[in-house]
Amino acid sequence: MPIALERRGNGEPVTIKLKVGKRDVTAQIWRAQVGRVSLYLLDSDLRENDPRDREITHRLYGGNEEMRIRQEILLGIGGIRALDELKMRPSVCHMNEGHAAFLTIEQIRQRNAGGRAGFW
């Protein structure tokens, strides 16, 4: 499968950072080309991450409840931040199962920070 690390103009990998629990986690963005569709993947297996956080993206549907929540935070919040880094602004986000549940929280946070929503 054709897959490539997303890179900035200077060659540096495109990354996102977010809090997962009490630790900062960095993830890089990969793009897999599936026919005419670009599929973006997040990878937390980076040297700068705590060893426990490097495992977040090792496999899906594995581990205990804590790992599941950590994956959901990375996929939901990190997914929206990855799209921001790639300058993509979707008008609709399809959320399959609970994996992207935190996506809505990040969207509310972003809209509230921009003065477009009055949630709190």
N, C-alpha and C positions, 0 to 999 in steps of 0.2 A: 504494500500500500504506500503510495507517495505521501510522506509525512515530512514536515520541515519545521524547525524552530523559528518562530516569528522573531524578526530582528528589526531594530531601529535603523535609521539611515546611517548611523556610525558603526553598525555591525553588532552592537550590544543586543543581547536577548531582551525581548519585551517581557517585563515581569510586573506582578502586582504584589502588594503587601497588605496584610490585614491581621487583625488580632483574632486568634483562635484560643479561647480561654484566656490565660494570662500571658501568653507568648505571642510575639510577632512571627508571622509565617510569610515567607516569600514563595511565590509560584511562578514558573515560567509558562509561556503559552506556546503550544504546538498547533500546527494546522495540518489536518489530514484532508486530502482532496479525494472526495468520494464522488466520482463522476463530475458533475457540474456544481456539486455542493461542497462548500468548505465547512469542515467540522473542527471546532476549536477545542483543545484539550488543555487541562491545567496539570502541572507537574510540580509537586512539592518536594521531590527527592533532590534537594539542593544542599550542598555542603554547609551553607550558612544557617540552615534550619536545625533545630533540636532533633536528635534521632527519632523521637516519638512523632514529630511532625513530618519528617521525611516519609513516613509510612502512610500518611493520609491518602495518597494517590496510588499506593501500590496495588490495591484491588478494591473493587466495589462489592458490596453485599457481604462483607466479611468483618469480623471483629465484634466487639461488644457495643453496648448502647453509647458509650462515650465516643468511640471511634465513629459511629454512625453520625452523631451530632457534629463532630469535627469535620467529617466529609460534607455534611449538609451546609455547614457554614462556608467551607471553601467553595463548594459548587454554586451555592446561591449568591452569597455576597461577593465572592471572588469572581464568579461568572459575570456578574454585572460590571465589576471593576475591569475585568479583562476586555469586555466589549468597549468600555470607555477608553481604555488604552489603545484599542485598535480603531478608535474613532467611529464606532458603529453605534447607532441609536435606534434600536428596534422599537416599533410602536406596539408590538405584541410579543410576549414571551410565553412559550409553551412550557408548562411545568408538569413533567411526568412524575408521578408518585410524590414522595416527600423530599426527594433529593434536592430540589431547588426551593424548598419552603422559605429559606432565609432571603431569597431574591426579593420578595415583596418588602421585607424590612429594610433592605438596602435602598430600594427604590423610594420608599417613604422618607428615609433619611436624606437622600439626595434632593428630593423635591422640597422637603422642609427646609434644608440648608439654602436652597435657591429661592425661598419665599413663595413657592407655588402651592404649598399645602399647609393646612392648619391642624396638624394632628396632635401637636403639643406645644 
